[in-house]
Amino acid sequence: MTLLTNRRAGFDYELLERLEAGIELLGFEVKSLRAKHGKLEGAHVIARDGQIFLINAFIPPYQAGNTPASYDPYRNRKLLLTKGEIGRLAGVASGTGARGLTVVPVSVYVKGRRIKVEIALARGKKKFDKREKIKKRESDREIRRTLTRG
């Protein structure tokens, strides 16, 4: 069951390779995510000290009155991956690997009893690519309209 999706990721980036990662959460963050609260827009993945972190993802507290006053909904959250996956992503996420590539979160979902994050190795789209996609979407929409009327 999908809890959150990053709709901008598919529009702003060409998604090359997808990976599944666990995420380290606090209890009230889990409850909040299961209630489908939160946003992935603007979030990204970085590598620091041989670990991978999800940065700038917004997960509000489940009950604001019952959370610690020092809680930051935009805090850095550690992603749980194998050593091989960390090694492969570390060069890209730290900025020293392949040029023009980045790692972005695509979705947060439930798998069994666990909450997982789908991350993707991505290349940024150029402005003309985005315009082309918008034109195609609008022309498809117009075709569907004319077919349903006639």
N, CA, C and O atoms as a GROMACS GRO file, in nm:
protein
  600
    1MET      N    1   0.084  -0.118   0.000
    1MET     CA    2   0.000   0.000   0.000
    1MET      C    3   0.089   0.125   0.000
    1MET      O    4   0.173   0.141   0.088
    2THR      N    5   0.071   0.210  -0.096
    2THR     CA    6   0.151   0.331  -0.108
    2THR      C    7   0.099   0.437  -0.012
    2THR      O    8  -0.021   0.465  -0.008
    3LEU      N    9   0.190   0.496   0.065
    3LEU     CA   10   0.153   0.598   0.162
    3LEU      C   11   0.178   0.739   0.109
    3LEU      O   12   0.091   0.826   0.120
    4LEU      N   13   0.295   0.762   0.050
    4LEU     CA   14   0.331   0.892  -0.007
    4LEU      C   15   0.396   0.870  -0.142
    4LEU      O   16   0.463   0.769  -0.164
    5THR      N   17   0.377   0.964  -0.233
    5THR     CA   18   0.447   0.961  -0.361
    5THR      C   19   0.506   1.098  -0.389
    5THR      O   20   0.452   1.201  -0.348
    6ASN      N   21   0.616   1.098  -0.459
    6ASN     CA   22   0.682   1.221  -0.501
    6ASN      C   23   0.647   1.240  -0.648
    6ASN      O   24   0.716   1.191  -0.737
    7ARG      N   25   0.539   1.312  -0.673
    7ARG     CA   26   0.491   1.328  -0.810
    7ARG      C   27   0.586   1.411  -0.895
    7ARG      O   28   0.591   1.394  -1.016
    8ARG      N   29   0.661   1.501  -0.832
    8ARG     CA   30   0.755   1.585  -0.906
    8ARG      C   31   0.875   1.506  -0.956
    8ARG      O   32   0.940   1.548  -1.052
    9ALA      N   33   0.907   1.394  -0.893
    9ALA     CA   34   1.025   1.317  -0.930
    9ALA      C   35   1.017   1.271  -1.076
    9ALA      O   36   1.115   1.283  -1.149
   10GLY      N   37   0.903   1.219  -1.117
   10GLY     CA   38   0.888   1.172  -1.255
   10GLY      C   39   0.887   1.285  -1.356
   10GLY      O   40   0.922   1.265  -1.472
   11PHE      N   41   0.846   1.403  -1.312
   11PHE     CA   42   0.842   1.518  -1.403
   11PHE      C   43   0.978   1.586  -1.415
   11PHE      O   44   1.020   1.624  -1.524
   12ASP      N   45   1.047   1.602  -1.302
   12ASP     CA   46   1.174   1.674  -1.302
   12ASP      C   47   1.295   1.586  -1.338
   12ASP      O   48   1.399   1.638  -1.378
   13TYR      N   49   1.281   1.454  -1.323
   13TYR     CA   50   1.394   1.365  -1.344
   13TYR      C   51   1.358   1.249  -1.435
   13TYR      O   52   1.242   1.208  -1.443
   14GLU      N   53   1.459   1.198  -1.503
   14GLU     CA   54   1.448   1.074  -1.578
   14GLU      C   55   1.496   0.964  -1.482
   14GLU      O   56   1.614   0.959  -1.450
   15LEU      N   57   1.406   0.879  -1.438
   15LEU     CA   58   1.439   0.778  -1.337
   15LEU      C   59   1.505   0.659  -1.406
   15LEU      O   60   1.444   0.593  -1.491
   16LEU      N   61   1.630   0.631  -1.368
   16LEU     CA   62   1.708   0.528  -1.435
   16LEU      C   63   1.700   0.393  -1.365
   16LEU      O   64   1.672   0.291  -1.429
   17GLU      N   65   1.726   0.391  -1.235
   17GLU     CA   66   1.731   0.266  -1.160
   17GLU      C   67   1.663   0.285  -1.025
   17GLU      O   68   1.687   0.385  -0.957
   18ARG      N   69   1.578   0.192  -0.987
   18ARG     CA   70   1.503   0.205  -0.861
   18ARG      C   71   1.554   0.104  -0.759
   18ARG      O   72   1.591  -0.009  -0.793
   19LEU      N   73   1.555   0.147  -0.633
   19LEU     CA   74   1.596   0.061  -0.521
   19LEU      C   75   1.496   0.072  -0.408
   19LEU      O   76   1.425   0.173  -0.395
   20GLU      N   77   1.490  -0.032  -0.326
   20GLU     CA   78   1.403  -0.033  -0.209
   20GLU      C   79   1.492  -0.020  -0.085
   20GLU      O   80   1.592  -0.091  -0.072
   21ALA      N   81   1.455   0.071   0.005
   21ALA     CA   82   1.534   0.093   0.126
   21ALA      C   83   1.442   0.098   0.246
   21ALA      O   84   1.330   0.147   0.238
   22GLY      N   85   1.490   0.048   0.358
   22GLY     CA   86   1.419   0.066   0.484
   22GLY      C   87   1.447   0.206   0.534
   22GLY      O   88   1.536   0.274   0.484
   23ILE      N   89   1.370   0.251   0.632
   23ILE     CA   90   1.389   0.386   0.685
   23ILE      C   91   1.378   0.381   0.837
   23ILE      O   92   1.292   0.311   0.892
   24GLU      N   93   1.464   0.455   0.904
   24GLU     CA   94   1.466   0.462   1.049
   24GLU      C   95   1.369   0.572   1.093
   24GLU      O   96   1.389   0.689   1.063
   25LEU      N   97   1.263   0.533   1.164
   25LEU     CA   98   1.158   0.627   1.205
   25LEU      C   99   1.131   0.617   1.354
   25LEU      O  100   1.162   0.517   1.418
   26LEU      N  101   1.074   0.723   1.409
   26LEU     CA  102   1.024   0.721   1.546
   26LEU      C  103   0.880   0.668   1.544
   26LEU      O  104   0.817   0.666   1.438
   27GLY      N  105   0.830   0.627   1.658
   27GLY     CA  106   0.697   0.565   1.665
   27GLY      C  107   0.585   0.654   1.614
   27GLY      O  108   0.499   0.608   1.540
   28PHE      N  109   0.585   0.780   1.654
   28PHE     CA  110   0.477   0.868   1.610
   28PHE      C  111   0.491   0.906   1.463
   28PHE      O  112   0.393   0.946   1.401
   29GLU      N  113   0.612   0.893   1.406
   29GLU     CA  114   0.629   0.915   1.262
   29GLU      C  115   0.566   0.799   1.184
   29GLU      O  116   0.507   0.820   1.078
   30VAL      N  117   0.579   0.678   1.237
   30VAL     CA  118   0.519   0.562   1.172
   30VAL      C  119   0.367   0.577   1.170
   30VAL      O  120   0.304   0.553   1.067
   31LYS      N  121   0.309   0.617   1.280
   31LYS     CA  122   0.164   0.635   1.287
   31LYS      C  123   0.119   0.746   1.191
   31LYS      O  124   0.015   0.735   1.126
   32SER      N  125   0.198   0.850   1.182
   32SER     CA  126   0.166   0.960   1.093
   32SER      C  127   0.170   0.914   0.947
   32SER      O  128   0.082   0.948   0.868
   33LEU      N  129   0.273   0.838   0.911
   33LEU     CA  130   0.284   0.788   0.774
   33LEU      C  131   0.171   0.692   0.740
   33LEU      O  132   0.117   0.695   0.630
   34ARG      N  133   0.136   0.607   0.835
   34ARG     CA  134   0.026   0.512   0.809
   34ARG      C  135  -0.107   0.585   0.790
   34ARG      O  136  -0.198   0.533   0.725
   35ALA      N  137  -0.118   0.706   0.846
   35ALA     CA  138  -0.236   0.790   0.823
   35ALA      C  139  -0.221   0.874   0.696
   35ALA      O  140  -0.304   0.959   0.666
   36LYS      N  141  -0.113   0.849   0.620
   36LYS     CA  142  -0.083   0.915   0.493
   36LYS      C  143  -0.058   1.064   0.508
   36LYS      O  144  -0.097   1.143   0.422
   37HIS      N  145   0.007   1.104   0.617
   37HIS     CA  146   0.048   1.242   0.637
   37HIS      C  147   0.195   1.254   0.600
   37HIS      O  148   0.275   1.167   0.636
   38GLY      N  149   0.231   1.360   0.530
   38GLY     CA  150   0.370   1.384   0.496
   38GLY      C  151   0.386   1.423   0.351
   38GLY      O  152   0.292   1.414   0.272
   39LYS      N  153   0.508   1.467   0.316
   39LYS     CA  154   0.538   1.508   0.179
   39LYS      C  155   0.681   1.469   0.144
   39LYS      O  156   0.771   1.477   0.228
   40LEU      N  157   0.700   1.427   0.020
   40LEU     CA  158   0.833   1.396  -0.032
   40LEU      C  159   0.883   1.502  -0.130
   40LEU      O  160   0.998   1.496  -0.172
   41GLU      N  161   0.799   1.598  -0.165
   41GLU     CA  162   0.839   1.701  -0.260
   41GLU      C  163   0.957   1.780  -0.201
   41GLU      O  164   0.950   1.826  -0.087
   42GLY      N  165   1.061   1.794  -0.277
   42GLY     CA  166   1.179   1.867  -0.230
   42GLY      C  167   1.276   1.782  -0.152
   42GLY      O  168   1.383   1.831  -0.115
   43ALA      N  169   1.244   1.657  -0.127
   43ALA     CA  170   1.334   1.568  -0.052
   43ALA      C  171   1.441   1.512  -0.146
   43ALA      O  172   1.418   1.498  -0.266
   44HIS      N  173   1.556   1.480  -0.090
   44HIS     CA  174   1.663   1.418  -0.166
   44HIS      C  175   1.745   1.327  -0.075
   44HIS      O  176   1.725   1.324   0.046
   45VAL      N  177   1.836   1.252  -0.135
   45VAL     CA  178   1.916   1.153  -0.063
   45VAL      C  179   2.062   1.193  -0.072
   45VAL      O  180   2.111   1.230  -0.179
   46ILE      N  181   2.133   1.186   0.043
   46ILE     CA  182   2.276   1.215   0.044
   46ILE      C  183   2.350   1.103   0.115
   46ILE      O  184   2.291   1.026   0.190
   47ALA      N  185   2.482   1.096   0.091
   47ALA     CA  186   2.568   0.999   0.158
   47ALA      C  187   2.661   1.075   0.251
   47ALA      O  188   2.722   1.175   0.212
   48ARG      N  189   2.672   1.025   0.375
   48ARG     CA  190   2.760   1.087   0.473
   48ARG      C  191   2.820   0.977   0.561
   48ARG      O  192   2.745   0.898   0.619
   49ASP      N  193   2.950   0.970   0.571
   49ASP     CA  194   3.020   0.874   0.657
   49ASP      C  195   2.979   0.730   0.630
   49ASP      O  196   2.959   0.653   0.724
   50GLY      N  197   2.966   0.692   0.505
   50GLY     CA  198   2.931   0.556   0.470
   50GLY      C  199   2.786   0.519   0.498
   50GLY      O  200   2.752   0.401   0.501
   51GLN      N  201   2.701   0.619   0.519
   51GLN     CA  202   2.559   0.595   0.542
   51GLN      C  203   2.478   0.682   0.446
   51GLN      O  204   2.526   0.783   0.397
   52ILE      N  205   2.356   0.640   0.420
   52ILE     CA  206   2.268   0.712   0.328
   52ILE      C  207   2.154   0.774   0.410
   52ILE      O  208   2.094   0.707   0.494
   53PHE      N  209   2.124   0.902   0.384
   53PHE     CA  210   2.022   0.974   0.460
   53PHE      C  211   1.918   1.035   0.366
   53PHE      O  212   1.950   1.080   0.256
   54LEU      N  213   1.794   1.036   0.413
   54LEU     CA  214   1.685   1.106   0.345
   54LEU      C  215   1.675   1.245   0.406
   54LEU      O  216   1.652   1.259   0.527
   55ILE      N  217   1.692   1.347   0.325
   55ILE     CA  218   1.698   1.485   0.371
   55ILE      C  219   1.572   1.559   0.325
   55ILE      O  220   1.525   1.540   0.213
   56ASN      N  221   1.520   1.644   0.412
   56ASN     CA  222   1.412   1.737   0.380
   56ASN      C  223   1.278   1.673   0.348
   56ASN      O  224   1.196   1.733   0.279
   57ALA      N  225   1.254   1.552   0.396
   57ALA     CA  226   1.121   1.491   0.382
   57ALA      C  227   1.037   1.537   0.501
   57ALA      O  228   1.084   1.533   0.615
   58PHE      N  229   0.916   1.579   0.475
   58PHE     CA  230   0.828   1.631   0.580
   58PHE      C  231   0.738   1.521   0.633
   58PHE      O  232   0.655   1.468   0.559
   59ILE      N  233   0.756   1.485   0.760
   59ILE     CA  234   0.668   1.389   0.827
   59ILE      C  235   0.622   1.455   0.956
   59ILE      O  236   0.699   1.463   1.052
   60PRO      N  237   0.497   1.503   0.960
   60PRO     CA  238   0.448   1.572   1.080
   60PRO      C  239   0.424   1.472   1.193
   60PRO      O  240   0.411   1.352   1.168
   61PRO      N  241   0.418   1.518   1.317
   61PRO     CA  242   0.385   1.427   1.427
   61PRO      C  243   0.240   1.381   1.417
   61PRO      O  244   0.155   1.452   1.365
   62TYR      N  245   0.214   1.260   1.467
   62TYR     CA  246   0.079   1.205   1.461
   62TYR      C  247  -0.016   1.287   1.548
   62TYR      O  248  -0.124   1.326   1.503
   63GLN      N  249   0.024   1.312   1.671
   63GLN     CA  250  -0.053   1.398   1.761
   63GLN      C  251   0.044   1.504   1.812
   63GLN      O  252   0.134   1.474   1.890
   64ALA      N  253   0.026   1.626   1.769
   64ALA     CA  254   0.122   1.732   1.800
   64ALA      C  255   0.139   1.753   1.950
   64ALA      O  256   0.247   1.789   1.995
   65GLY      N  257   0.034   1.731   2.027
   65GLY     CA  258   0.043   1.752   2.172
   65GLY      C  259   0.125   1.647   2.244
   65GLY      O  260   0.176   1.672   2.353
   66ASN      N  261   0.137   1.528   2.185
   66ASN     CA  262   0.208   1.418   2.250
   66ASN      C  263   0.350   1.399   2.201
   66ASN      O  264   0.414   1.300   2.236
   67THR      N  265   0.402   1.491   2.121
   67THR     CA  266   0.539   1.477   2.070
   67THR      C  267   0.631   1.569   2.147
   67THR      O  268   0.587   1.670   2.202
   68PRO      N  269   0.759   1.536   2.152
   68PRO     CA  270   0.855   1.623   2.221
   68PRO      C  271   0.861   1.761   2.155
   68PRO      O  272   0.842   1.774   2.034
   69ALA      N  273   0.888   1.862   2.234
   69ALA     CA  274   0.895   2.000   2.182
   69ALA      C  275   1.011   2.017   2.084
   69ALA      O  276   1.006   2.104   1.997
   70SER      N  277   1.114   1.935   2.098
   70SER     CA  278   1.232   1.948   2.013
   70SER      C  279   1.219   1.872   1.880
   70SER      O  280   1.314   1.869   1.802
   71TYR      N  281   1.104   1.813   1.852
   71TYR     CA  282   1.087   1.734   1.730
   71TYR      C  283   1.088   1.823   1.606
   71TYR      O  284   1.019   1.924   1.601
   72ASP      N  285   1.168   1.783   1.507
   72ASP     CA  286   1.177   1.855   1.379
   72ASP      C  287   1.116   1.766   1.270
   72ASP      O  288   1.171   1.660   1.242
   73PRO      N  289   1.004   1.807   1.208
   73PRO     CA  290   0.942   1.723   1.105
   73PRO      C  291   1.028   1.708   0.979
   73PRO      O  292   1.002   1.619   0.898
   74TYR      N  293   1.128   1.793   0.960
   74TYR     CA  294   1.217   1.786   0.844
   74TYR      C  295   1.351   1.720   0.878
   74TYR      O  296   1.446   1.734   0.801
   75ARG      N  297   1.361   1.650   0.989
   75ARG     CA  298   1.488   1.594   1.033
   75ARG      C  299   1.544   1.493   0.933
   75ARG      O  300   1.469   1.437   0.852
   76ASN      N  301   1.676   1.470   0.938
   76ASN     CA  302   1.741   1.373   0.850
   76ASN      C  303   1.707   1.233   0.901
   76ASN      O  304   1.714   1.206   1.021
   77ARG      N  305   1.671   1.144   0.809
   77ARG     CA  306   1.635   1.007   0.846
   77ARG      C  307   1.727   0.910   0.773
   77ARG      O  308   1.749   0.922   0.652
   78LYS      N  309   1.781   0.816   0.847
   78LYS     CA  310   1.875   0.719   0.791
   78LYS      C  311   1.800   0.615   0.708
   78LYS      O  312   1.696   0.564   0.750
   79LEU      N  313   1.855   0.585   0.590
   79LEU     CA  314   1.800   0.480   0.505
   79LEU      C  315   1.881   0.353   0.525
   79LEU      O  316   2.003   0.358   0.538
   80LEU      N  317   1.813   0.240   0.528
   80LEU     CA  318   1.876   0.112   0.555
   80LEU      C  319   1.893   0.034   0.425
   80LEU      O  320   1.796  -0.010   0.364
   81LEU      N  321   2.019   0.019   0.384
   81LEU     CA  322   2.053  -0.051   0.261
   81LEU      C  323   2.168  -0.148   0.288
   81LEU      O  324   2.232  -0.142   0.393
   82THR      N  325   2.193  -0.238   0.194
   82THR     CA  326   2.307  -0.328   0.208
   82THR      C  327   2.436  -0.251   0.176
   82THR      O  328   2.431  -0.143   0.116
   83LYS      N  329   2.550  -0.307   0.216
   83LYS     CA  330   2.678  -0.240   0.192
   83LYS      C  331   2.704  -0.220   0.044
   83LYS      O  332   2.758  -0.117   0.004
   84GLY      N  333   2.667  -0.317  -0.036
   84GLY     CA  334   2.686  -0.305  -0.181
   84GLY      C  335   2.605  -0.191  -0.240
   84GLY      O  336   2.654  -0.114  -0.322
   85GLU      N  337   2.480  -0.180  -0.197
   85GLU     CA  338   2.393  -0.072  -0.246
   85GLU      C  339   2.445   0.063  -0.198
   85GLU      O  340   2.444   0.160  -0.273
   86ILE      N  341   2.491   0.069  -0.072
   86ILE     CA  342   2.546   0.194  -0.019
   86ILE      C  343   2.669   0.235  -0.098
   86ILE      O  344   2.684   0.352  -0.133
   87GLY      N  345   2.756   0.140  -0.126
   87GLY     CA  346   2.877   0.169  -0.204
   87GLY      C  347   2.846   0.221  -0.342
   87GLY      O  348   2.912   0.313  -0.391
   88ARG      N  349   2.744   0.162  -0.405
   88ARG     CA  350   2.707   0.204  -0.540
   88ARG      C  351   2.645   0.343  -0.541
   88ARG      O  352   2.671   0.423  -0.631
   89LEU      N  353   2.564   0.372  -0.438
   89LEU     CA  354   2.496   0.501  -0.433
   89LEU      C  355   2.583   0.612  -0.372
   89LEU      O  356   2.560   0.730  -0.399
   90ALA      N  357   2.682   0.574  -0.291
   90ALA     CA  358   2.760   0.674  -0.217
   90ALA      C  359   2.829   0.773  -0.310
   90ALA      O  360   2.833   0.892  -0.281
   91GLY      N  361   2.884   0.725  -0.420
   91GLY     CA  362   2.950   0.816  -0.514
   91GLY      C  363   2.855   0.913  -0.577
   91GLY      O  364   2.888   1.030  -0.596
   92VAL      N  365   2.737   0.867  -0.610
   92VAL     CA  366   2.637   0.953  -0.674
   92VAL      C  367   2.578   1.050  -0.573
   92VAL      O  368   2.566   1.170  -0.601
   93ALA      N  369   2.540   1.000  -0.455
   93ALA     CA  370   2.472   1.084  -0.355
   93ALA      C  371   2.566   1.187  -0.294
   93ALA      O  372   2.520   1.292  -0.249
   94SER      N  373   2.696   1.160  -0.292
   94SER     CA  374   2.789   1.256  -0.235
   94SER      C  375   2.835   1.359  -0.338
   94SER      O  376   2.898   1.459  -0.303
   95GLY      N  377   2.803   1.335  -0.465
   95GLY     CA  378   2.838   1.431  -0.570
   95GLY      C  379   2.970   1.403  -0.638
   95GLY      O  380   3.008   1.476  -0.729
   96THR      N  381   3.041   1.297  -0.598
   96THR     CA  382   3.171   1.268  -0.658
   96THR      C  383   3.162   1.164  -0.769
   96THR      O  384   3.261   1.142  -0.839
   97GLY      N  385   3.048   1.101  -0.787
   97GLY     CA  386   3.032   0.993  -0.885
   97GLY      C  387   2.999   1.046  -1.023
   97GLY      O  388   3.051   1.150  -1.065
   98ALA      N  389   2.912   0.976  -1.092
   98ALA     CA  390   2.875   1.011  -1.228
   98ALA      C  391   2.814   1.151  -1.232
   98ALA      O  392   2.732   1.187  -1.148
   99ARG      N  393   2.855   1.228  -1.329
   99ARG     CA  394   2.809   1.366  -1.342
   99ARG      C  395   2.663   1.369  -1.388
   99ARG      O  396   2.622   1.290  -1.473
  100GLY      N  397   2.587   1.459  -1.330
  100GLY     CA  398   2.449   1.478  -1.371
  100GLY      C  399   2.350   1.381  -1.308
  100GLY      O  400   2.230   1.388  -1.337
  101LEU      N  401   2.397   1.290  -1.223
  101LEU     CA  402   2.307   1.195  -1.159
  101LEU      C  403   2.282   1.235  -1.015
  101LEU      O  404   2.368   1.294  -0.949
  102THR      N  405   2.164   1.202  -0.967
  102THR     CA  406   2.128   1.227  -0.828
  102THR      C  407   2.041   1.111  -0.779
  102THR      O  408   1.998   1.028  -0.859
  103VAL      N  409   2.016   1.107  -0.650
  103VAL     CA  410   1.930   1.003  -0.594
  103VAL      C  411   1.810   1.075  -0.531
  103VAL      O  412   1.826   1.162  -0.447
  104VAL      N  413   1.688   1.036  -0.574
  104VAL     CA  414   1.567   1.101  -0.525
  104VAL      C  415   1.471   0.996  -0.469
  104VAL      O  416   1.466   0.885  -0.520
  105PRO      N  417   1.396   1.031  -0.364
  105PRO     CA  418   1.292   0.940  -0.316
  105PRO      C  419   1.171   0.947  -0.408
  105PRO      O  420   1.129   1.056  -0.449
  106VAL      N  421   1.115   0.832  -0.439
  106VAL     CA  422   1.002   0.826  -0.530
  106VAL      C  423   0.872   0.802  -0.453
  106VAL      O  424   0.771   0.867  -0.480
  107SER      N  425   0.875   0.710  -0.357
  107SER     CA  426   0.754   0.681  -0.281
  107SER      C  427   0.788   0.618  -0.146
  107SER      O  428   0.898   0.568  -0.125
  108VAL      N  429   0.690   0.621  -0.057
  108VAL     CA  430   0.697   0.555   0.072
  108VAL      C  431   0.578   0.460   0.076
  108VAL      O  432   0.465   0.499   0.048
  109TYR      N  433   0.604   0.333   0.111
  109TYR     CA  434   0.498   0.234   0.108
  109TYR      C  435   0.517   0.132   0.219
  109TYR      O  436   0.622   0.126   0.283
  110VAL      N  437   0.414   0.051   0.241
  110VAL     CA  438   0.417  -0.055   0.342
  110VAL      C  439   0.443  -0.187   0.271
  110VAL      O  440   0.379  -0.219   0.171
  111LYS      N  441   0.538  -0.264   0.326
  111LYS     CA  442   0.568  -0.397   0.275
  111LYS      C  443   0.568  -0.490   0.395
  111LYS      O  444   0.662  -0.489   0.475
  112GLY      N  445   0.465  -0.570   0.407
  112GLY     CA  446   0.449  -0.652   0.527
  112GLY      C  447   0.418  -0.560   0.644
  112GLY      O  448   0.320  -0.485   0.640
  113ARG      N  449   0.501  -0.567   0.748
  113ARG     CA  450   0.484  -0.478   0.863
  113ARG      C  451   0.579  -0.359   0.857
  113ARG      O  452   0.574  -0.272   0.944
  114ARG      N  453   0.663  -0.355   0.759
  114ARG     CA  454   0.768  -0.253   0.751
  114ARG      C  455   0.730  -0.140   0.656
  114ARG      O  456   0.652  -0.158   0.562
  115ILE      N  457   0.788  -0.022   0.683
  115ILE     CA  458   0.770   0.092   0.594
  115ILE      C  459   0.898   0.104   0.512
  115ILE      O  460   1.008   0.108   0.566
  116LYS      N  461   0.882   0.110   0.381
  116LYS     CA  462   0.995   0.114   0.289
  116LYS      C  463   0.989   0.243   0.208
  116LYS      O  464   0.883   0.304   0.192
  117VAL      N  465   1.106   0.284   0.158
  117VAL     CA  466   1.118   0.401   0.071
  117VAL      C  467   1.174   0.353  -0.062
  117VAL      O  468   1.275   0.283  -0.065
  118GLU      N  469   1.108   0.390  -0.170
  118GLU     CA  470   1.162   0.360  -0.302
  118GLU      C  471   1.244   0.480  -0.346
  118GLU      O  472   1.193   0.592  -0.357
  119ILE      N  473   1.372   0.456  -0.371
  119ILE     CA  474   1.460   0.563  -0.418
  119ILE      C  475   1.504   0.529  -0.560
  119ILE      O  476   1.505   0.413  -0.600
  120ALA      N  477   1.539   0.631  -0.635
  120ALA     CA  478   1.577   0.609  -0.774
  120ALA      C  479   1.701   0.689  -0.808
  120ALA      O  480   1.718   0.803  -0.765
  121LEU      N  481   1.786   0.628  -0.886
  121LEU     CA  482   1.899   0.697  -0.946
  121LEU      C  483   1.842   0.775  -1.063
  121LEU      O  484   1.776   0.716  -1.150
  122ALA      N  485   1.864   0.906  -1.067
  122ALA     CA  486   1.793   0.989  -1.164
  122ALA      C  487   1.886   1.090  -1.231
  122ALA      O  488   1.989   1.130  -1.176
  123ARG      N  489   1.847   1.129  -1.350
  123ARG     CA  490   1.917   1.234  -1.424
  123ARG      C  491   1.816   1.346  -1.447
  123ARG      O  492   1.704   1.320  -1.491
  124GLY      N  493   1.855   1.468  -1.418
  124GLY     CA  494   1.765   1.582  -1.434
  124GLY      C  495   1.724   1.604  -1.578
  124GLY      O  496   1.806   1.592  -1.669
  125LYS      N  497   1.597   1.637  -1.598
  125LYS     CA  498   1.548   1.665  -1.733
  125LYS      C  499   1.575   1.810  -1.768
  125LYS      O  500   1.577   1.897  -1.680
  126LYS      N  501   1.594   1.835  -1.893
  126LYS     CA  502   1.611   1.971  -1.943
  126LYS      C  503   1.473   2.035  -1.958
  126LYS      O  504   1.371   1.966  -1.958
  127LYS      N  505   1.472   2.166  -1.970
  127LYS     CA  506   1.346   2.239  -1.979
  127LYS      C  507   1.263   2.197  -2.101
  127LYS      O  508   1.141   2.187  -2.093
  128PHE      N  509   1.331   2.173  -2.214
  128PHE     CA  510   1.257   2.136  -2.335
  128PHE      C  511   1.196   1.996  -2.320
  128PHE      O  512   1.092   1.969  -2.380
  129ASP      N  513   1.259   1.907  -2.243
  129ASP     CA  514   1.201   1.775  -2.218
  129ASP      C  515   1.071   1.788  -2.141
  129ASP      O  516   0.973   1.719  -2.169
  130LYS      N  517   1.070   1.878  -2.042
  130LYS     CA  518   0.950   1.898  -1.962
  130LYS      C  519   0.839   1.957  -2.047
  130LYS      O  520   0.723   1.915  -2.036
  131ARG      N  521   0.873   2.053  -2.134
  131ARG     CA  522   0.772   2.113  -2.221
  131ARG      C  523   0.713   2.009  -2.315
  131ARG      O  524   0.592   2.007  -2.340
  132GLU      N  525   0.800   1.922  -2.367
  132GLU     CA  526   0.755   1.817  -2.457
  132GLU      C  527   0.656   1.724  -2.387
  132GLU      O  528   0.556   1.683  -2.446
  133LYS      N  529   0.684   1.691  -2.263
  133LYS     CA  530   0.595   1.603  -2.186
  133LYS      C  531   0.460   1.670  -2.162
  133LYS      O  532   0.356   1.605  -2.172
  134ILE      N  533   0.462   1.799  -2.131
  134ILE     CA  534   0.337   1.874  -2.110
  134ILE      C  535   0.254   1.876  -2.238
  134ILE      O  536   0.133   1.856  -2.234
  135LYS      N  537   0.320   1.902  -2.353
  135LYS     CA  538   0.248   1.905  -2.481
  135LYS      C  539   0.184   1.771  -2.512
  135LYS      O  540   0.069   1.765  -2.556
  136LYS      N  541   0.259   1.663  -2.488
  136LYS     CA  542   0.207   1.529  -2.515
  136LYS      C  543   0.087   1.499  -2.426
  136LYS      O  544  -0.013   1.445  -2.472
  137ARG      N  545   0.096   1.535  -2.298
  137ARG     CA  546  -0.013   1.512  -2.204
  137ARG      C  547  -0.138   1.588  -2.247
  137ARG      O  548  -0.249   1.534  -2.244
  138GLU      N  549  -0.121   1.714  -2.287
  138GLU     CA  550  -0.235   1.795  -2.328
  138GLU      C  551  -0.298   1.745  -2.457
  138GLU      O  552  -0.420   1.746  -2.472
  139SER      N  553  -0.215   1.700  -2.552
  139SER     CA  554  -0.270   1.647  -2.678
  139SER      C  555  -0.344   1.516  -2.653
  139SER      O  556  -0.449   1.492  -2.713
  140ASP      N  557  -0.292   1.431  -2.565
  140ASP     CA  558  -0.363   1.307  -2.530
  140ASP      C  559  -0.497   1.338  -2.464
  140ASP      O  560  -0.597   1.272  -2.493
  141ARG      N  561  -0.498   1.437  -2.378
  141ARG     CA  562  -0.621   1.476  -2.310
  141ARG      C  563  -0.724   1.527  -2.411
  141ARG      O  564  -0.842   1.494  -2.402
  142GLU      N  565  -0.678   1.606  -2.508
  142GLU     CA  566  -0.767   1.660  -2.612
  142GLU      C  567  -0.822   1.548  -2.699
  142GLU      O  568  -0.940   1.551  -2.736
  143ILE      N  569  -0.740   1.449  -2.732
  143ILE     CA  570  -0.786   1.335  -2.812
  143ILE      C  571  -0.893   1.258  -2.736
  143ILE      O  572  -0.995   1.220  -2.794
  144ARG      N  573  -0.870   1.234  -2.608
  144ARG     CA  574  -0.970   1.164  -2.528
  144ARG      C  575  -1.102   1.240  -2.522
  144ARG      O  576  -1.209   1.180  -2.526
  145ARG      N  577  -1.095   1.372  -2.511
  145ARG     CA  578  -1.216   1.454  -2.508
  145ARG      C  579  -1.297   1.441  -2.637
  145ARG      O  580  -1.419   1.424  -2.633
  146THR      N  581  -1.227   1.448  -2.752
  146THR     CA  582  -1.297   1.440  -2.880
  146THR      C  583  -1.355   1.302  -2.901
  146THR      O  584  -1.462   1.288  -2.961
  147LEU      N  585  -1.287   1.198  -2.855
  147LEU     CA  586  -1.339   1.062  -2.871
  147LEU      C  587  -1.463   1.038  -2.786
  147LEU      O  588  -1.556   0.971  -2.829
  148THR      N  589  -1.465   1.093  -2.665
  148THR     CA  590  -1.580   1.071  -2.578
  148THR      C  591  -1.702   1.152  -2.622
  148THR      O  592  -1.816   1.109  -2.598
  149ARG      N  593  -1.682   1.267  -2.687
  149ARG     CA  594  -1.792   1.348  -2.737
  149ARG      C  595  -1.856   1.286  -2.861
  149ARG      O  596  -1.978   1.282  -2.874
  150GLY      N  597  -1.771   1.239  -2.951
  150GLY     CA  598  -1.819   1.194  -3.082
  150GLY      C  599  -1.862   1.054  -3.077
  150GLY      O  600  -1.905   1.000  -3.179
   0.00000   0.00000   0.00000
